[in-house]
Amino acid sequence: MSSGRQAAAEDIRNAIGPRASNGMNVLDPSTRAQSPDGAESPVLRLRKEANTSGVIPVSNNIPAPTPVPITPEAQVRIVAMVGNLPIYESEVREAINQRLSEVVNLTGTERAAREKKIFQEELKRIVERELILDDMFSKLKKAKPALIEMINEDASKDADKRLRNFRSSRGIGSDEEFKVILEAQGLTLPGMRRQIERNFMMGQYVSNLIGPKAQRVNLSDLQDYYHEHQEEFRTDDKVKWQDIFLRYDKFRSVDEARSFAQQLVARARNGDDFAALAKEYDQGDSSLRGGFGFGEKRGEVQPVAAEAILFALKPGEVGQLIELDSGIHIVKLVERAYAGIKPFNIATQNEIRKKVATAIGDREIRKVLDDLKRKTPVVYAEKSGN
């Protein structure tokens, strides 16, 4: 799968919101499975299991490999039951179709094994999400039934906003166009909406359920983590920089190009916004990166001639002209990081706080899920492993 398509998949995963599974932070500040109308669910032989683990991507391009289509049979085939709630194969398949990049280079038994593992992971995520939502709805029905309608409305509004923003950012116009794009990737609009809404409700409930515990991180906890995980805070010698490239063949002469480059240097040194200058005048590819240059660490910076100049500058300084055979680079240093251990400053403390809070949140949600699995029967169809 191309990098552009992978980026699109990541876009939609971000649009979907938090998911329930191992290694996932449901506390990130940022559901009942339904059968199609009139569809009859087949009778399946079911078996109980202890532990077996939902998402979504989209691109204006058709991805490779070809996704598994959502057939009518998959829409009514039950792969698991959470209490009295059926989980349909179609929902799991839509989640799997968002992870095709993981199997695109695999073949034979290796691919089959990976596909089976992905199926189990996505099924487990959906089951865990539904366990949490079942607990939420059960408690609300007893204590505050009026809140059920409110949270459903909030979830619907969140889905509307995420879908609207996603379509706008990707230049997708009509509903029909969106539908075609989704179908080309083995996805459906109802499936996307369902994922967003139920992930939203899960996130809200979990945040209220275990959020306070995850926020109980004091300075001593931060210091302990910092001293016990020094390798995590080791930094490389690197730079973040901006670049404007002027091509000689766009000017009448090398001297004219050099004269124009010197004018841009003067403007940048006098306070003109470098990113704006890059957007207007860059004739290379840095304008596609918001004006930023390529490479941060020694040995990665391109062009090679820019490395020594950049590592000698101070943040905010504009360097001397870098003249190559094809043109001239104008560079500005934005940030400079020196090799060593990050200091225990506010920025590092905030970084640690997020890590510790995430670890606490993951631990607490696992406790909640283990308890819910003891209370609520979860059964899987005998062939739901793939």
Secondary structure, 3 states (H helix, E strand, C coil): CCHHHHHHHHHHHHHHCCCCCCCCCCCCCCCCCCCCCCCCCCCCCEEECCCCCCCCCCCCCCCCCCCCCCCHHHHHCEEEEECCEEEEHHHHHHHHHHHHHHCCCCCHHHHHHHHHHHHHHHHHHHHHHHHHHHHHHHHHHHHCCHHHHHHHHHHHHHHHHHHHHHHHHHCCCCHHHHHHHHHCCCCCHHHHHHHHHHHHHHHHHHHHHHHHHHCCCCHHHHHHHHHHCHHHHEECCEEEEEEEEEEHHHCCCHHHHHHHHHHHHHHHHCCCCHHHHHHHHCCCCHHHHCCECECCECCCCECCHHHHHHHHCCCCCECCCEECCCEEEEEEEEEEECCEECCCCHHHHHHHHHHHHHHHHHHHHHHHHHHHHHHCCEEEECCCCC
